[in-house]
Amino acid sequence: MGKFEDLPSMVKQWSRAYEEGDEYVRKVIREAVDLVLRGFRETLDRLGISFDSWDFESEVAVDNGGVSRVINELLRKAPQYIERDNGALVFRADKYAQDLRLWDELELPRYIPKATLIRSDGTSLYLTRDIAYALWYWDNYKFDALIRVIGSEQAHPQAQLRLALYAMGYQELARKIVHYSYEMVNLAGMKMSGRRGVYVTLDELLNEAKSRVMDIVKGRFGQGEADRVAEAVAVGAIRYSFLSVNPNKPLTFSWDKVLNLKQNSGPFIQYTYVRANSILEKAGSVPALNQIPSNIANEEKELILMLGEYPEVIARSAQDLRLEYVIDYINKLSLLFNSYYEKYSVLNSEPGIREFRLNIVSAVKTVLGNAMDILGIPRLSHM
């Protein structure tokens, strides 16, 4: 079996040594973690994603006494809900939620399991450190909401966390924590499994998207520009696809949808933006609009009304934490604008109408560009 024949035991020993501050164990583990994070950063950088800071959980939840604080305050303020189970320390989150009837106030799932805080060997669990981490934020930052982006399979631990904080006397913090949950991504025709090691990486998705786009654009640009455009379109396609579905619903990834240039995709939005930009470049400038013509078309009225809806869409999206509202809006705006463009001339229209239509095109470009920036979809001047 080799030297790792008792791997489960070794993992337990190293976990305990790490939590107790063993310098060698921490050095080895952090070197491994740094390698993983370096890969994460490279992938995230391709998608235009960055983080202001990175924290070691051990520093913000263990070394500063955070775990001990959680246990001591629960024992002091809610001792009737703490029990021993074969040497492990357990918080009766189920009974606490039932007795205080906190389901609606804390937006809890109806079923709440018991919460193990300390194993029988004295080491803490993820949940315990997560509670301490929430307290660290509470002590160091002022916020109206603490939004925790964690998979939907963590619904019960996140509910236990809010209940533990409530029991410790941090009712306001418990109410301000938002579990922004998300479901898994599925690939059409393939079943992924983390336990069996069957998966497709985000880099593989990006590379495949870029390869497919490159086959289309390589004859239109020089090699360097083709590579830049293909990368931007690939990023736009992946980001749009991921953001187009409510995070609480599983996403089934399909290349036919992801790279659809006719509707509801990142490349379609980028193409529409490029079309608007091209019209304005040919016009040279956007003329001042002194008055709106009296004989504007119905499609123009629809565009104006839809453009006016944009601030409300952004406000609702921010309030509900639902980026798919913005996705749905820019898809409809792009469909309407492309239909309008195919039917009406802009650059060759008569004086008075031309100025009006150029201002509509400019407004569409501005709104699309603003929404693309919010969604992280790269802008292109040509494609």
Secondary structure, DSSP 8 states (H G I E B T S, - for coil): --TTTTHHHHHHHHHHHHHTT-HHHHHHHHHHHHHHHHHHHHHHHHTT---S----HIIIIITTSHHHHHHHHHHHH-GGGEEEETTEEEE-HHHHHHHHT-TTTTT--S----EEEE-TTS-B-HHHHHHHHHHHHHHH---S-EEEE--GGGHHHHHHHHHHHHHTT-HHHHHHEEEE----EEETTB--BTTTTB---HHHHHHHHHHHHHHHHTTTS-HHHHHHHHHHHHHHHHHHHHHSS-TTS-EEE-HHHHT-SSSSSHHHHHHHHHHHHHHHHHH-S-----S--TT--HHHHHHHHHHHTHHHHHHHHHHHT-THHHHHHHHHHHHHHHHHHHHS-STTS-TTHHHHHHHHHHHHHHHHHHHHHHHT----S--
